[in-house]
Amino acid sequence: MKIIPPLLLSLFLAANWAQADCDYDDFPLMPDMLVASIGSNIQWNHTPMAGRSFRVPANLATVKDFYAKAWADEVDFSAFNGWEQILHINQQCMMLIQVKRQNDRYSYGQMVLTNPPGKAAATQVLGDGMPVPPGAQVISDMRSDDDIRQGRLVVLLNEEDMNTTARWYETELKYQGWNLEQRSQQANGVVLSYSREKELMTVGLLRHKGKTQILVNRMDR
């Protein structure tokens, strides 16, 4: 899931989808493909996502050819960060294959399945419950909730300069009862590390092209 370009998901969520669901029983599998779960209860911008890892005795060309036929006339091929991507979107969901060559015989990767947001998700505010500076824009809101750890990752964009934004977080998080454990600053970046009881939070700030990019990562210990 971490590899998916936000633009791709934005296009998916902006489309006019029928409200229906699909699951991994609908995902075409190649012969002798070994599949395992890689996550549960993951949401991107309040949209549930599910992931599977796979390994298959086939080269990249064979994998791409299989899904080109399985999703005839409804498939798109691209590359991102070293992965070959195979995308299929229909009226029920988005299905994405990300695959790499393992050796001369095998390929491996992950499958990502995303259903369209329901009515409740459409009414939820992105970034709600997280420290968001006044006027900042929430670009992405990702949640994960499994048996080991709960976490949330929010990406924001702020018009205020980096130091003003850092001071806002230092004041706001102290007011909320967070303890500043570490502060690291460079010419165009600031990282603030916090703890509160059984929770950890990291705030990363980056000044780029006249705007302050903010990454807030909150998780259980």
Secondary structure, DSSP 8 states (H G I E B T S, - for coil): -TTS-HHHHHHHHHS---S----GGGS---TT-EEEEEEEEEEETTEEEEEEEEEESS-HHHHHHHHHHHTTTS-EEEEETTEEEEEEE-SS-EEEEEEEE-SSS-EEEEEEEE----HHHHHS-TTTTS---TT-EEEEEEEEE-SS-EEEEEEEEESS-HHHHHHHHHHHHHHTT-EEEEEEEETTEEEEEEEETTEEEEEEEEEETTEEEEEEEEEE-
